[in-house]
């Protein structure tokens, strides 16, 4: 009989939800194939929390929502916290680890206790730069990576969102003259998240970190033993 995992996703914003939903689902499905028993991914819920809360408070509220709304079976809570710098160390120290500590002190009957951290280096847009051919397809450009200013390794870029917006502006200069409707970066998150090649993402240390965090969740649920 197949075992089922339900997933809650807490992100920093709506566009992040659109981008990460498919990536998280596909990553969990990929890891499920490493298990010795059949695993299915059940309900998936994007979590919105109350305004004015600290990071830890948001995580606790989200964990309670996951437990209440996704049932009392196997549940995990994926939490995004961009590093906003070259290293994820401070984000783990100041956000993820305190959230895990606070969650560990709560009752298992009321809270989802398994937290899976998603900590992109710099910004989540660095992950969008992992599959440059897909990005160029979405902005409908045949220019080279260098011409669009996206040639550098994604996690070596201090401002990946700005880099993508600049690439769009380069393309839009030509398209505007032809009367096309302007493209905005907000329109890219969902299609790129849906289509991005996980093998390309796997080249990024921060995605590998998320993937290992997801594996640890499977181990905590006694579904993976390696």
N, C-alpha and C positions, 0 to 999 in steps of 0.2 A: 504494500500500500504506500502510495506517495506521501511524503511529508510536505507540508506547506509553510512557507514563510511569508508573512505580510510585512510591508515596508512603509514606514513614515519618512517623509523628507522635509527637513527644515532648512531653508536657504536664506540668503541675505536679501533677496528681492524677487519680484515676479519674473523678470527675465532669466534669473538664475534657475528658477523652478523650470521654466520652459526648456532651458538648455540641459539641465542635469537629469530630468525625469527619465528619458530614454537611456541615457548613459548608465545610470544607477541600475535600472531594470536589466539591461543587457549584461552588465558586469556581474550581477548576482546570478543570472542565468548561466553565464559562462563558468562561474565558480561552482555552481551546482553540479556541473558535469564532472567535477573532480571528486564528488562524493560517491561512496559505494552504494548508496540507496537512491531511489528516485526522489528528486526534490522539485516542487513546483513553486513558482512565485505567485502568491495569492494577491490579495487586495493591495493597492498602492495608493497612498494618500499624501497629498501635498499639504503640509501643516502651516497654518497661519496663526501667529500668536498675538497677544494683546500688545498695544503700543506702550512705550515708556518702561519696558522691562530691561533688566540687564541681560547679558548673554546667558548666564547661568539660569536666570529666571525663565528665559524663553525656552531653554532646553528642558527644564523641569515641566513647564506647561505643555510643551510638545509631547514629552514622554507620557504624560498623563492622558493626553488626547489620544495618542496611539493605543494605549492600553484600553481605553474606554471604547474607542470607535472601531478598532481593528480586531477586537475579540481577545480572548485569553489563551490563544494558541501561541505559536512561535512568532514573535514580532521583533523587529529591529527599528531603530531610529537613526537615519543618516542625517548628519548635521554638517552644513557647509560653514566654514569660517576662513575667508581669504587671508593669506599671510600678509599681503600688502608690502612685502619686502622679499629679499633674496632667500630667506630661510624661514622655515615653518616653526622653528624652535620656540620663538616667543609666543606664537599662537597656541601651541600645545601647552606651554607653561601658564599662560594667562587666561586662556579660554577653555580649551578642550579638557585638560586635566582637572581644573576646578569643577567643571560641569560633571565629569565622571565621578568625582568624589562626592558631590552633592547628590547625584543620582544613586550612588551606592548606599546612601543612608536612608533611602525611601523604601516603602513597602512594595514588594514584588506584585502584590495583588492589585496595586493601584497605578504602578508606573512600569512602562517598558524600560528594562534595565540595561539593554544592550545598545550602546551608542557606537556608531560607525562614523568616524571623522572624515570629512572631505576638506583638505586644506591646500588649495592651489597656491603655488608660489606667485607672488604679486597679486594677480586678479584672475577670476575664472576665465576671462577672455584669453589668457595664455593657452588654455586648453583649446579654444577655438582656432588658435594658430597652429595647433599640432598637425592638422590635416590641411595643408596649404592649397592643395589641388581642389579640395571640396570648397574651401573659402572662395577661391577664384571662380569656381563654377557658380556659387551662390550670388556673387556680385557681378557675374557675367563679364569676366575680363580674361583676355588671352595674353596679358602682359606678363613679364617675368616676375619672379618674386622680388628681385632687386628693384625693378621699375616701380613696384607697388610698395616697396619699403618693408617687406615682410620676410626678408631672407634670413634674419638672425634666429637662433634657437629660441623657441617660445619663452622658456623660463630664464633667458638672459635679458629679456626686454623689461624695462622698469615700468612701462605704461602700455601694456598690450591693448587695452581698449582704445587708447588714442591712436595706436599704430593701425588698428583695423579701420577706425573712422577716417584716418588720413588716406588709407588705400581706397576707401569708398569715394572720398573726395576726388582722388585722381581719376577714377573711372567716371564719376558723375560729370566732370568737366566736359568729357566727350559726349556723354549721353544727353546732357542738358541741351546741347546744340541740336540734337536730333529730336527734341521734344518729349523725351521719356519722363515718366513720373520719378521724382527723386527717391533714392533708396536710403533707408535709415538703418543703423546697426540693430535697432530693436527688432527688426524683421528677420534677423539672421539667427537668433538664439535657438529657436525651436527647430527649424530645418537642419541646422548644423548639428544640434544635439541628437536629432533623430538619425542622421546619416553618417556621422563621423565614424571613421574606422578605429575601432578599439586598439588595433595593432599600432596605429600611429600614436594614440594616447599613451600606449604602454611604453613609449620612448621617454615619457616625462616622469621624473622621479616622484612628483607629487601625485600623479595618477597611480603609480606603483604603490605608493604609500596608502592611498585609499583602497586599492585592491587588496593589500595585505590586511588592512583594518577589516574589510569585508570578510576575508578568510577567517580572521580571528572570531568574527561573529558566528560563523558556521561552526567553529571549534567550540565556542561557548554553548552552542545549542546541541553539541555532541553529534554533529552531522559530518564533520571533517576531522580526520585523525592524522594530519601531516602538516 
